[in-house]
């Protein structure tokens, strides 16, 4: 109903990021079977830091939708 419109909007922003995260997890596990290259560890740390920085800007302006948007952007970048 109308009381859940905000939650639905946040979910729509977050779903593409969840798909990217799922695919990225599968790829990282596959690559990890051949050894652990340094970038397999560094890349997620870099994008986690980027996500935190973007959240500091987006959440005060856009609220939960901003957090979902920045998370999707970072997960897509990581993928």
PLY file of the C-alpha trace (Angstrom):
ply
format ascii 1.0
element vertex 79
property float x
property float y
property float z
element edge 78
property int vertex1
property int vertex2
end_header
0.00 0.00 0.00
0.94 3.64 0.09
2.74 3.22 3.40
5.38 1.09 1.68
6.12 3.34 -1.31
9.45 4.51 0.14
10.54 0.93 0.87
9.62 -0.11 -2.68
11.65 2.77 -4.10
14.68 1.78 -2.01
14.33 -1.84 -3.08
14.19 -0.84 -6.77
17.46 1.08 -6.38
19.12 -1.77 -4.52
18.11 -4.76 -6.69
20.61 -4.13 -9.53
23.36 -3.88 -6.94
22.36 -7.19 -5.40
22.56 -8.84 -8.83
26.04 -7.34 -9.38
27.15 -8.47 -5.92
25.90 -12.01 -6.55
27.68 -12.28 -9.89
30.82 -10.73 -8.45
30.82 -13.23 -5.58
30.65 -16.13 -8.03
33.50 -14.70 -10.10
35.67 -14.02 -7.04
35.15 -17.57 -5.76
36.06 -18.97 -9.19
39.19 -16.81 -9.41
40.07 -17.74 -5.84
40.30 -21.40 -6.82
43.37 -20.57 -8.90
45.05 -18.66 -6.08
44.34 -15.35 -4.46
45.58 -12.47 -6.59
46.10 -9.28 -4.62
43.28 -7.46 -6.44
40.73 -10.03 -5.19
41.37 -8.63 -1.72
42.13 -4.99 -2.56
39.21 -4.28 -4.94
36.42 -5.03 -2.42
38.22 -2.94 0.20
38.51 0.01 -2.20
34.83 -0.13 -3.15
33.77 -0.55 0.49
35.65 2.65 1.31
34.09 4.37 -1.71
30.65 3.23 -0.58
31.20 4.68 2.88
32.35 7.99 1.41
29.43 8.20 -0.99
27.01 7.32 1.82
28.26 10.28 3.84
27.12 12.53 0.99
24.02 10.70 -0.27
22.24 9.69 2.93
21.73 13.22 4.32
20.35 14.36 0.94
18.41 11.29 -0.26
17.90 9.14 2.82
17.63 5.37 2.42
17.26 5.67 -1.35
20.64 7.42 -1.44
22.23 4.57 0.48
20.70 2.05 -1.92
21.87 4.05 -4.93
25.47 4.36 -3.72
25.54 0.67 -2.83
24.35 -0.24 -6.31
26.95 2.03 -7.89
29.75 0.49 -5.85
28.63 -3.09 -6.43
28.37 -2.41 -10.16
31.84 -0.86 -10.13
33.23 -3.87 -8.31
31.59 -6.22 -10.79
0 1
1 2
2 3
3 4
4 5
5 6
6 7
7 8
8 9
9 10
10 11
11 12
12 13
13 14
14 15
15 16
16 17
17 18
18 19
19 20
20 21
21 22
22 23
23 24
24 25
25 26
26 27
27 28
28 29
29 30
30 31
31 32
32 33
33 34
34 35
35 36
36 37
37 38
38 39
39 40
40 41
41 42
42 43
43 44
44 45
45 46
46 47
47 48
48 49
49 50
50 51
51 52
52 53
53 54
54 55
55 56
56 57
57 58
58 59
59 60
60 61
61 62
62 63
63 64
64 65
65 66
66 67
67 68
68 69
69 70
70 71
71 72
72 73
73 74
74 75
75 76
76 77
77 78
